[in-house]
C-alpha cells in the first residue's frame, strides 16, 4: 500500500559514481576526495511530509533525518552517497548533465541527501535530510 501509484511524486536522484583524489597545485594528494555523481534521473516514490515516530524507530533513535522516501523494488536502487532534488527540479543541459553557470557552478544544487537505507521484502525506505548547498 505504501507504493500505490496515486501516492507517488516525482523527484530527481543523482547516484554516486566514483571519487577522485583532490590534488594541490604541485600534484600532491592532501587526503581529500571529490565525489562524482551521475546525471540526475527522474524517479517516482512516496515521500513523507515530515519525520514522525514510526519512521524514527525504523531507522534508529540517533539517526537525524527530515523525511522518509519509500520506493518499490522495481525503482532504481541508490545508496547513502546519492544526492536528491525533492523540493525543486535540477536544471539540465542538452546532454542530461547538470547545467553550469558562467563560474562553472551548478545552477540548481541538490536539496536533500540520503542518510540511511532500509531494505525490506517489497520496498526500500530512505531516510533523507535537507541540506543547504551553495
N, C-alpha and C positions, 0 to 999 in steps of 0.2 A: 504494500500500500504506500510505502514511502516514496516510490519512484513512479507514481502514476504520471502520465503524460501531461495532464492538466496542471500538475503541481510544479512542473519543471520550468525554470527560467534560463535564459541564455547568459553565459559568462565566457570569458576567454582565459585560456591557460597556455603558458609557455613552459614546456618541460625542460628540466636540466639536461644538458647535453655533455658538457665537459668542463674542465677547469684548466687554465694555463697559468704558469708562474708569471708574476709581475717582476720585470727586470728594471733596475735603475739605469741611469744614463751611461754607466760603464758596462752594462750587461750582466751585473751581479744580481742574484736572486735574494730578496730580502725576507723570504719565508711566507709571503702572501700570494694569494691566487686571485685571478679574475674569473668569475663564474660565467660560463657561456650557456645561454638558453636558446632553444629552438624558436622557430616562428610561432606566434600566437595562433591558437586554433579555437574556434567556437565550439563550446560544449554546452549541453543542457543538463541541468540537475536541480535537485531540491535544495534550496538554501534557506536555512532557518532565519527568522527575524532577528534574534539575539540569543545570547548564551542563556541556558536555563539549567535547572537542577539535573534533569535527565542527562543532558549532554555532559555535565561536569563529571558525573560518575562514569560515563562512557570512556572518557579519556584520562581519568585520574583527577584527584583534587588539586594537585600542584600545577597542572598544565594551564597556562594562560592563553585564552583564545577568545575571539569575538563571535564567530558564527560557526555553524556546522553545515557542511555541504555533503549531501548524500547522492551517490550515483549508483546505478545498477551495474552489474558485471559486464554488460555489453559496451559501456562507455570506455573511452581510452584511459588507461592507467597512468598515473603520475605519482611522484613521491614528495618527500618533505622539502626538496630543493626547487620545486616548481614555483612560479610566480603567477598571480591571478589578476584579472581585471573584472571586478564584480559590479561596482557602482558606476563604472564608465567603460566605454569601449576603446581599445587601442587604435591609434591612427596608423594605418599600414601603408607601405609604398606599393608599387606595381608588382614587386616580387613576393609580397606577402610578409616581408620583414617589417619591423617597427620603423616608422618614419622618423627621421632625424631633423633637427633644426639646423640653422646656419653654424652653430657652435659644435655640432656633432653629438648633441644630447638628444635623448628620446623625447619626442613631443608629448606623448601621453604615457608617463611611467605607470607601472603597476600599482595597485592599491591594496592588495592582500598577499600574504604568503601562507604556505601550508605549515602548520605546526606539528600535526600528528596525523597518522593514517591508521584507521581501524577497519580491517577487512573481516567480512562475515561471509556466510554461505551464498547469499543472494545480492549483497550490496557492499559498497565501500563508503565509509564515512571519513570525512576530512575535517579536522579542526583547523580553522583559518583565522588569521589575525590581520587586522587593519594596520597598514604601515603608511608612513608619510615619506615619499621619495622625492627628492629634489636637492 
